[in-house]
């Protein structure tokens, strides 16, 4: 299932880290209860979520998003520019929080 980005409220317990994409493809591991801010080098128009049951995306501006893990699993997050050309692809792996 492919979804356009949507605006959602993130819980106050969400811990954020910031990651800039320097390559077209990256794999990021997040734990439940944490989130990450991702920044791409050029503006995007659309964000596609490969598995919206695993992660949710909240846009901050045309170059950054917050990715929130929802459940264990993996999903790709793909950024498209105004010409619908992929400018970034992040594979997000969601793991259980370690005690």
C-alpha positions in Angstrom: 0.0 0.0 0.0 1.3 3.5 -0.9 0.2 6.6 0.9 0.9 10.2 0.6 2.3 12.0 3.6 -0.2 13.0 6.3 -0.1 15.4 9.2 -0.5 13.7 12.6 0.1 14.7 16.2 3.1 12.9 17.9 2.9 12.0 21.5 5.0 13.9 24.0 6.9 10.7 25.0 8.3 10.4 21.5 12.1 10.7 21.5 13.6 12.2 18.4 16.9 11.9 16.7 17.9 13.8 13.6 19.4 12.2 10.4 20.3 13.9 7.2 20.3 11.8 4.1 23.7 12.0 2.3 23.1 9.0 0.0 20.0 8.0 -2.0 19.5 4.8 0.0 19.9 4.3 3.7 18.8 1.8 6.4 17.8 3.2 9.7 16.8 1.2 12.8 14.3 2.8 15.2 12.9 1.4 18.4 9.3 1.6 19.5 8.7 4.8 21.5 11.4 6.8 19.5 11.3 8.7 16.3 13.7 10.4 13.9 13.8 13.6 11.9 15.0 12.9 8.4 16.3 15.7 6.1 16.8 15.3 2.4 19.2 17.5 0.3 16.6 18.8 -2.1 12.9 19.7 -1.7 10.3 16.9 -2.0 6.7 17.1 -2.9 5.4 13.6 -2.0 6.4 11.0 0.6 5.5 7.3 0.0 5.3 4.9 2.9 5.7 1.2 1.9 4.1 -0.2 5.0 2.0 2.5 6.9 1.2 0.0 9.6 4.9 0.0 10.6 5.8 3.7 10.4 4.0 7.0 10.1 5.4 10.2 8.6 4.8 13.8 9.6 6.2 16.5 7.3 7.9 19.5 8.9 8.8 21.3 5.7 9.7 20.5 2.1 13.0 18.9 3.1 12.4 17.2 6.4 10.0 14.7 8.1 9.5 13.0 11.4 9.2 9.2 11.1 7.4 7.6 14.0 7.6 3.8 14.5 4.2 2.2 15.0 4.9 -1.5 15.3 7.7 -4.0 14.8 8.7 -4.6 11.1 10.2 -2.8 8.2 9.1 -0.2 5.7 10.6 2.0 3.0 10.0 5.7 3.0 10.5 7.2 -0.5 10.8 10.9 -1.3 9.6 12.2 -4.7 10.3 15.7 -6.1 7.9 17.8 -8.1 8.6 15.8 -11.2 7.7 12.6 -9.3 11.3 11.4 -9.4 12.6 9.5 -6.4 15.3 11.7 -4.6 15.6 9.5 -1.5 14.7 6.1 -0.2 15.0 5.2 3.5 14.5 1.6 4.7 13.2 1.9 8.3 13.5 -1.2 10.6 11.5 -1.0 13.8 12.8 -3.1 16.7 11.6 -3.5 20.3 12.9 -1.1 22.9 15.8 -2.5 24.9 15.6 -2.4 28.7 
